[in-house]
């Protein structure tokens, strides 16, 4: 079960034969997920973010991108209020 935030260095991603640009894309996706993830989120939203974090490719599909964007829009105000 995914219950926290994990940082993965780019050097570890390279062991999976990802190109440097793909590693950067994966890092951007990870950063976006980390910015909105919180223990106070609804269980469904947490599950969605956890699933997106487990995607084993350097991009999101159109539907995955839309879902993440909706979560970012919905919880974006909460993020800026915390900081």
C-alpha positions in Angstrom: 0.0 0.0 0.0 1.2 3.5 -0.9 1.1 5.6 2.2 3.6 8.3 1.8 5.9 10.3 -0.4 8.9 8.8 -2.0 11.6 10.5 -4.0 13.2 8.5 -6.8 16.5 9.8 -8.2 16.8 10.0 -11.9 19.7 7.6 -11.8 17.3 4.9 -10.6 14.9 5.5 -13.4 17.7 5.1 -15.9 18.1 1.5 -14.8 14.8 0.9 -16.6 16.2 2.0 -19.9 14.4 5.3 -19.9 15.8 8.1 -22.0 16.9 11.3 -20.1 13.9 13.2 -21.5 11.6 10.4 -20.4 13.1 10.5 -16.9 12.4 14.3 -16.7 8.8 13.7 -17.9 8.3 11.1 -15.2 9.7 13.5 -12.6 7.3 16.2 -13.7 4.3 13.8 -13.3 5.6 12.8 -9.9 6.0 16.4 -8.8 2.4 17.2 -9.9 1.0 14.3 -8.0 3.1 15.1 -4.9 1.9 18.7 -4.9 -1.8 17.7 -4.6 -1.5 14.5 -2.5 -2.5 14.9 1.1 -3.8 12.6 3.8 -6.9 14.8 4.0 -8.0 14.0 0.5 -11.0 11.8 -0.2 -10.2 8.1 -0.4 -11.2 8.0 -4.1 -8.9 10.9 -5.0 -6.0 9.3 -3.0 -6.6 6.1 -4.9 -6.5 7.9 -8.2 -3.3 9.7 -7.4 -1.7 6.5 -6.1 -2.7 4.7 -9.4 -1.3 7.5 -11.5 1.9 7.4 -9.4 2.3 3.7 -10.3 2.1 4.3 -14.1 5.1 2.7 -15.6 5.6 5.0 -18.6 6.9 8.5 -19.0 3.5 10.0 -20.0 -0.1 10.1 -19.0 -2.9 9.2 -21.4 -5.3 11.9 -22.4 -7.8 10.6 -19.8 -5.2 10.3 -17.1 -4.0 13.8 -17.9 -7.6 15.1 -17.6 -8.2 13.4 -14.3 -5.0 14.8 -12.8 -5.8 18.2 -14.1 -9.3 18.1 -12.5 -7.7 17.1 -9.2 -5.2 19.9 -9.5 -8.0 22.4 -10.2 -10.2 21.1 -7.5 -7.5 21.1 -4.8 -5.3 23.9 -6.1 -6.7 26.5 -3.8 -6.1 24.3 -0.8 -2.5 23.9 -1.8 -1.8 27.6 -2.1 -3.6 28.2 1.2 -1.3 25.8 3.0 1.9 27.6 1.9 
